[in-house]
């Protein structure tokens, strides 16, 4: 189980790295002027990032990997695949946030917009934020324990939703498609 999670995290990190490299290549091709507020542009290339385009590329790649050539079949399966992908992001966003430097340090004073731009995974859960704040503030062990329990309960709900979405997807895939979905980390 842990190995599957590690593999999935690595696959997502590689995908993000490849996408970021592509975006950075586009961003460095032409010099960008300062933003409209006079501040320098975000050096991560985030100004060009379009989540809808990214999701579309991910879906097209998944369609190819699963071997869907019939548009009608794909359109029936596509919403289920999207549901799994969204559940994966929700279930793992807190974990990836920690791995990718989502912790507030230095001069941003816990600025959530800054955290979102660094991690690329939207709004962090309130439970994760509360737990991180307690850790940053060196809160008493009892308070940290309570917040940790709330965080784990919230993560369990997200994990349950992910498992339900994966089970639903498995019901519409052939054995070969399911095997490929396992290899790319879409299902367990």
C-alpha positions, 0 to 999 in steps of 0.5 A, spaced: 500 500 500 505 504 501 509 502 495 503 504 491 502 511 494 510 512 493 509 510 486 503 514 485 507 520 488 513 519 484 509 519 478 505 525 479 511 529 481 515 527 474 508 529 471 509 536 474 516 536 473 515 535 465 509 540 465 513 545 469 519 544 464 515 545 458 512 551 461 519 554 463 521 553 456 515 557 454 516 562 459 524 563 458 523 564 450 520 571 450 522 576 456 516 578 460 515 585 463 513 586 470 506 585 472 501 590 472 502 592 479 510 593 477 512 587 481 516 582 477 513 576 475 513 569 478 519 566 476 516 559 477 512 560 470 505 560 474 503 566 470 502 561 464 499 555 467 492 553 465 489 548 470 484 546 465 489 545 459 493 541 464 487 537 466 486 536 458 493 533 457 492 528 463 486 526 460 488 525 453 494 521 456 490 517 460 486 515 454 492 513 450 495 509 455 488 505 457 487 504 449 481 508 448 480 509 440 472 509 440 470 516 442 463 514 444 466 509 449 471 514 452 466 520 453 462 515 457 469 513 461 472 520 461 467 523 467 469 517 471 477 518 470 476 525 472 473 523 478 479 519 480 484 524 478 480 529 482 480 524 488 487 523 488 489 530 488 484 531 494 487 525 498 494 527 496 494 534 496 496 535 503 502 530 503 505 533 496 504 540 500 509 538 505 514 534 500 514 540 495 515 546 500 508 547 502 510 549 509 510 557 510 517 559 512 520 566 512 517 572 509 510 570 507 507 569 514 503 563 512 500 567 505 496 561 502 496 564 495 504 563 496 503 556 498 498 555 493 503 557 487 508 553 490 505 547 490 500 547 485 494 544 488 489 549 490 486 550 497 490 546 502 485 543 507 483 547 513 485 541 518 492 541 514 493 549 515 490 548 523 495 542 524 501 546 521 499 553 524 500 549 531 506 546 529 509 552 527 507 556 533 510 550 538 503 548 541 502 544 546 502 536 545 495 535 547 493 540 542 497 537 536 494 531 538 487 533 537 489 537 531 492 531 528 486 526 529 482 531 525 487 531 520 487 524 519 479 523 519 479 528 514 484 525 510 480 518 511 474 521 508 478 523 502 481 516 501 475 513 502 472 517 496 478 516 492 477 508 493 470 509 491 472 512 485 477 507 483 472 501 484 467 505 480 472 506 474 475 498 475 468 496 473 468 499 466 475 497 464 477 491 461 482 487 464 488 490 460 485 497 461 485 496 469 492 493 468 495 499 465 491 504 470 494 500 475 501 501 472 500 509 471 497 510 478 490 511 477 487 505 481 490 500 486 
